[in-house]
Amino acid sequence: MTAKTQTEHVGKFRQIVRVDAHTLAADVGPKLGGESSAPSPHDYFDIALATCKALTAHIYARARNIALDTVIAEVERDDSQERQGKYLLTVKLSFEGALSDDEKQKIH
């Protein structure tokens, strides 16, 4: 896997990100001088956590023949104390399918 980012336009913050055959964009909000034209690096961090949790749940369920249809992963960010070294992410997971409570607990 190779990831590369490059400034799209001189004097702007927006980045074009290439990860193997995929092209994404990243930007920051107006408070930091950007245009909010794409998710921020912090957004991608949160997205990475949510998708990692969801995909891991699917892999776990499939390996154990658990009837998991859908995973909903929500990540809530509290970065209000980031400058003091505290960055809190809270993850909420929901599982849908013909699952028993015990199977849901095992996946969780």
C-alpha positions in Angstrom: 0.0 0.0 0.0 1.3 3.4 -0.9 -0.4 6.7 0.2 0.6 10.0 -1.4 -0.9 13.4 -0.8 -0.3 16.6 -2.8 -1.6 20.1 -2.5 -4.2 20.6 -5.3 -3.8 24.3 -5.8 -1.0 26.7 -4.8 -2.0 28.7 -1.7 -4.9 26.4 -0.8 -5.1 23.7 1.8 -7.0 21.1 -0.1 -5.0 17.9 -0.7 -5.5 15.2 -3.3 -4.8 11.8 -1.7 -3.9 8.7 -3.7 -4.0 5.3 -2.0 -3.0 2.7 -4.5 -5.8 2.9 -7.2 -8.1 5.2 -5.1 -8.3 9.0 -5.2 -9.6 11.0 -2.2 -9.4 14.6 -1.1 -8.8 16.2 2.3 -9.3 19.8 3.5 -9.7 21.7 6.7 -12.5 24.1 7.7 -12.6 27.9 7.3 -11.3 28.4 10.9 -8.0 27.0 9.8 -8.0 28.6 6.4 -9.5 25.8 4.3 -12.8 25.5 2.5 -14.3 22.4 4.0 -14.4 20.9 0.5 -13.5 17.4 1.7 -13.2 15.5 5.0 -10.4 16.7 7.3 -7.5 14.5 8.4 -9.4 14.1 11.8 -12.5 13.0 9.9 -10.5 10.4 8.1 -9.0 9.2 11.4 -12.6 8.8 12.8 -13.7 7.1 9.6 -10.8 4.7 9.8 -11.8 3.7 13.4 -15.4 3.2 12.4 -14.7 1.2 9.3 -12.1 -0.9 11.1 -14.6 -1.8 13.8 -17.4 -2.6 11.3 -15.2 -4.7 9.0 -13.6 -6.6 12.0 -17.2 -7.4 13.2 -18.1 -8.7 9.8 -14.9 -10.8 9.5 -15.5 -12.2 13.0 -19.1 -13.1 12.3 -18.4 -14.7 8.9 -15.6 -16.9 10.4 -18.1 -18.2 13.0 -21.1 -18.5 10.7 -23.0 -15.8 12.6 -25.9 -14.3 10.6 -24.7 -10.7 10.7 -26.3 -8.6 8.0 -25.4 -5.0 8.9 -23.0 -3.2 11.2 -23.6 0.4 12.2 -20.5 2.1 13.7 -20.7 5.6 15.0 -17.7 7.6 16.2 -18.2 10.7 18.3 -15.3 13.0 18.6 -14.6 15.3 21.6 -11.5 17.3 20.7 -12.3 20.2 23.0 -9.2 19.5 25.1 -6.9 18.5 22.2 -4.4 21.3 23.0 -4.1 19.8 26.5 -3.3 16.4 25.1 -6.8 14.8 25.4 -8.6 13.6 22.4 -11.7 11.4 23.1 -13.4 9.2 20.6 -16.5 7.2 21.6 -17.6 4.3 19.5 -21.1 3.0 19.3 -21.8 -0.3 17.5 -25.1 -1.8 16.4 -25.5 -5.2 14.8 -28.5 -6.3 12.6 -29.5 -9.7 11.4 -30.8 -13.0 12.8 -28.5 -12.7 15.8 -29.1 -13.8 19.4 -28.1 -11.5 22.2 -25.2 -13.8 23.0 -23.9 -13.6 19.4 -24.2 -9.8 19.5 -22.2 -9.8 22.7 -19.5 -12.1 21.2 -19.2 -9.8 18.1 -19.0 -6.7 20.3 
